[in-house]
Amino acid sequence: MFLSGCWWDARPPMPDLAFTQLDGSQHRTAELKGKVALINFWATSCATCIKEMPQMIATHQQFKARGLETLAVAMEYDPPAYVMEYVKSRQLPFTVAMDHTGELAKAFGPVELTPTTLVINKKGEIVKRYIGEPDFAALHILLSQLLAEQG
């Protein structure tokens, strides 16, 4: 399947890196392989990130039963207390991680602007990169296609 709008010809593999969820549990991005995933780099100080978050939540809710995994990565410069308060007050229904060292942002781009959202297919390949707020209608079409593919 050809995906128009990709900014590269090949689909680069998702880097395998450790990350820490807000609850302190340790995970690896490789755990997402075999699943369709959204990885959203965001910050509490980013107005566009805050504006798009309700749509990120709705997207997650719409596709989670079909296997979508969502990982929201708070940027290195975002104070952990602010992130925790935001996640708690908005009851974010997906995995949230802190990029304490900036390693995740470097490995996935580098990610320099927020929000940046990556779409990962079941093979663990990055198939789409949105800088700024995604076109959610187009994103939903892409997610539907990827979730329907055999792993």
N, C-alpha and C positions, 0 to 999 in steps of 0.2 A: 504494500500500500504506500503510495506517495503522499507525503504530507506537505502541502504548500505552505509557504511562510517560514519554513525552517531556515535558520541563518547559516547552516552548514550543509554539506552534501552527505557526509557520513554521520552516523548517530554515535556520538561519543559515549563510552560507558560511564555510568555513575561511579564516582570514586567511592572506595570502601573506607569509611572513616568512623571512628568512635564518636558518640555524642552522649550528652547527659540530659535526661529529661528533667523537668522542673521538680519531680519527686525524688531526684537524686539517682534514679536507676540508670545504668549504663547500657547502651545499645550500639549497634553498628548500622550504617546505611545499607550494608549488604543484606540486612534482614528484610529490606523492601523488595529484593529481587524475587521475581515470580508474581509480583503484584503490580498493579497500576498505582502510581503515586504522584501526588502533588507535593513539591517541596517549595515552601513560601518563605523567603527571607524578608523580614519585616522589622520594624522598630516602633516603640510606643511614641517616639517623637516624630514619626512620619505621618503627615496628614492623609496622604493617599492610602497608606497601609491601614489606617484606622477606618477610612471611608470604605475600603473594599472588604474589610473583615466580615461584615454581615453576609456578603455574597460568598466569601470563602466558606463560611459556616453552612450556608444553604447548599452550596455545591457538595460539600462533604456529606451533609445529611441526605442529599438526593442520590448520591452514588455509593455510599458506604456499604449498603446491603449487597451491591454487586461486586464488592471487593476493593473499592478505592481506599487507599491509605493516604492520610494527609499529615505532613510534618511541617509545623511552623517553626522556623529557626529565628530566634531573636538575635539581633546583631551584637557583636562584641561590645560596642559602646553603650548598649542599652542597660541601664541599671537593673539588676535582677529583681529588686524590690518592686520596681515599676512594672516589669513583665509579669511577676506573680500576681500583683494586684489587678492588672488588666485581664489576665487569664481567669482569675477568680470572679471578677465582677461581670465579665461577659460570658462566663461558663463555656469557654471554648471546648468543643467536643472532640478535639483531635490532639495528637501528640504535639507538645511544645518543648523545644530544646533551647538551651542557651549556647551560643557560640562564644564561649569564654575567651578563647585564644584567637578567634578569627580564622581558624583553620578550615572550617566548613565553607565559609564565604570565599576563601582563596581557592580551594579545590574545585568549587563549582563554577568557576568563571575566569577570573575572579568576579564575585558579586560586589559591585561598588555602589549601586543605586538601589534604594528600596522604594516600593516593593519589587522584588524579582521573584518570579514563580517559574519553576521548572516542572515539566511533565515527563514522567519516567514510565516507560513501557514495561511489560512483564519480563523482558529480557534484561532489564536493568540499564537500558539505553535512554539517554536524554533525547526526547523527540521534539520538544518545543521549549522555548525560553521566552517568557514575557518580561519585559522591563516596563514597570508602571502597571497600572491596573489592566488586567486582561479583558479582552472581549469575552464576556462570560458565555454568551450564546455560542460562539465558536469553540470555546473551551469545552462546553458541555457536549458538543458534537464530537470533538476529538476524544474526550473521555469515553463516550459511548462506543466509539469505534475501537479504542484500545481495550476496553473491558470485554468486548465481544470476541477479540482475538484469542486464539489458543496460545497458551504459555509456551 
